[in-house]
């Protein structure tokens, strides 16, 4: 992504952070307002739209037949992808997935997979031969920072409301996606010496380090992923873990409509 933030804007963000302030008036430990809508696309097995501040992300879930991985012959398959189109931001390009899209899809996939959100064993039709394959497609509509959390919330909501189309494939009646966990993703950015949750686009562009933490409904940490070249101290990580647990509960409490 090109440097769309001027040196003056960078200096302003750093000065605000030094005074304990952010450009949108939030405290360091406050996320932007989030809303979640589900079931918005009829042909998809599951779908959701998440607005996190001005960031707007669509997630669709499709289920097809396929063969299992050789090392997991009795499990269904989960595949997560993200597509960053120019419609969401001028710096995004059409064509093969760029590194930011690959990173977003991997981080979101890891949170779903490591939380064991889906009981993949219940997506097996014939061991070693035929299983259901779950495709989660994430597409930002407007990018104003933190696709990680918006995309993760959308993926979780779409999966929790998805149906497996067994009847379409001749294997009995449709059934709900076998969900058994409720992960929530919370992302932090470090700007200078200051750590803040749910960074805006401008905050992302001047960040030294990024940390995404996924917790489940029990408050257990199921996945962590650090990005960018900077680092977090032990004390900073400890504070992030505590806040991720608290904010994760807030995300799970959101009503979908």
N, C-alpha and C positions, 0 to 999 in steps of 0.2 A: 504494500500500500504506500502511495506517495505521501510526502510530508505536506499535508493539507493545513497544518496548523502553523501559523506564522510565529516567528521568534517572539513577537510581542505577546501573542496569546499564550505561548509556552511560559513566558515569564510571569504572566498574570496568574496562570493556574498554579505555578509554584509558590507565588506570593500568597495566594489565597490559602493554599494548603498549610503554609507556615503559620497562618493566623487561625488555623482550625476551621477553614471555610471551604466551600466548593462553589463552582460557578452557578449551579442551579439552586443554591441555598440549603442543600441537605447537609445533615451531620455526616461524619465519616461512616457511621454505623447504620445509616438509613438507606434502604432500597427505594427505587422509584415505584410509584403505584403500578401494580400488575393486575391485569384482567385476563381471564381465560374463557374462550368459547369452544364448545365441542360439537361434533356432528354437523359441520358446516358444508361438507362436500358429500353428496349422496353416493356417488360411485365408489368412494374409498371405503375400506373396511373400518377405518377410524380416521378422524381428522380433528385438528384443533388450531385455533388462532390465538396467539398470545401477544398482548401489548404490555411492554415494560417501559414505562415512560413513553417516549416517542418511537422506541424500537418496536417493530411490528413483524411478527414471524408466523408463517404458516407451516404446519406439519401434517403430512398425510401418511397413512399406514395402508399398505397393500399386502395381501397374503396370497402366495402362489404355491404350487407343488414343486418339489425338487428332491434332490438326493442329499442325505446327511454327510457331514464331514467324516472321513475315515476314522478319526480318533474319537468321534462322538456318534456312533452309529444309531443310537436310540434317542437322539435329541433333534428337535427342530433347529432351524437356522435363523439367526437374527443378523440383519445387515442395516447399518445406519449410514446415511449419506447426506451431505449438505451441498446445496448449489447456491452460489453467490452471483446474482445477476445484476447488470447495470441498473435495472429498475430500482434496486434497493440503495445503491450508492454508485456514484460516478467512477470510483476507483475499481469496482468489480468488473471483471471481463468475462465474456462468453468463451466457451471452449472447454477443454479438459479442466478438471478440478485444480484450483490453485492451492498452494500451501495453507493459506488461512482456512479454506473450506475443508481440507483434509484434517487439519487440527481440530476444527469445531466438531466434525463428525466423530473423530476418534475420542474426544473428551466426553461427548454426550453418550456415545456407545458404551464407553467404559463405565460410566455411572449406572446405566441400565443393566449392563452385564454383571458388574461386580456386586450390585445390590441383589442380584438374582431375582429381579423384578418379575420375569416371566419364567414359569415352569416349562422349560423347553421339552422336557420328557413327555408332556401331554400333547405335544405337537408332532409326535411320531405316529405314522400310519403303519408302515412296515419297516422293522429294523433293517438297517443297512441299505434300504432300497428307496423308501418314499417317506417324505416328511413335509410339513408345512414350512415354508420360508416366509419370514416376516421382514418386510422392507419398510424402514422408517425414513422418509424423505423430508428434509428440513430446508425451507426456502424463506429467507428474509424478504419482506415486502418493503420495509423502510429500516435502514440501519443507522441507529444513533447510539451505538455502543452495547456491549455485553450480549452478543448473540448466544453465548454459552448458556446463560441461565434462562433466557427467553426460549431458546430452542429446546433445552432440556425439559422445561415445564410443559411445552407443547407436545414433546414426544411422550412424556409420561401421561398427560391427559388423553392424547389420542389412543395410546395403548390401553389405558384403563377403560375406555369406552368402545374399543374395537371388538368386532365379531370375526370369528374364524369361519369362512364360507365353505363349510364341509358339504353342504347340499349341492352347491355349484359344481363340486368336483366328484359328486357321487359317493360320498362317505357319510351319509346320515344327515342329521340336522345341524344347522349352524349352532355354534356355541361361543360364549364369551372368551376373549383372550384369557388364558390361564395366568392371571396376575396374582402375585403373592407378596409384593412389597411395594412401598410408596416412596421412592427416592426423591430428594429435593436437592437441587444444585445451587450453590452460592459462590459467587466469584468476587475476588478481591484484587485490587490494583495497588501497587506501591509507587508513590511519587516522591522522590527524594527520601526523606525519613518517615513519610506518612503513609499509612495503609487505610484504604477506603473501600467500601463494598459497592458493588454494582456500578462500575465506572461508565461514564458517558463516553461518546466517541472521542472527544478531545482529550479526556483523561486517559483513555487507552493509548492514544498516540504519543503521549509524553511519559507513559509509565516505564519504570525500570524493571518491574517484575509483576507477574500475575499468578494467582493461586485459585484454583477451583476445587471446592470441597463438596462432596456428595454425602448426605446423611440419610438414614432411613427413619421410619416412624418411631423407632425405639431410641433414636438419638445416636445410634452407632455410626461411625464413619465407614463408608463403604468404598470410597474412591477419593484420591487426591491427584491433582495434576498441576505442576508448575510450568509457567510459560515465560518467555523472554529471558534476557541474560542476567538480570539482577537476582538478588537473593532475599530471603526472609530470615530473620533471627528466630531462635527457639521461642522467645517470648512472644514475638509477633504471630508465629504459627499457633501458639497456644490460644492467644486471643481470637484468632480467626476461627479456630475450631469451636470455641464457645459460642461465638456469634453465628456461625453457620448452623449450629444446632438450633438456636433460637429462631433465626430467620427461616430455617427449613420448616419449622412448625407453622410459621405464618403462611408460607407458600402452600402447604398442604391444607390449610384451613380455608383457602380461597374457594368460593363457589364458582362452578362452571355453568355457563348458560349458552 
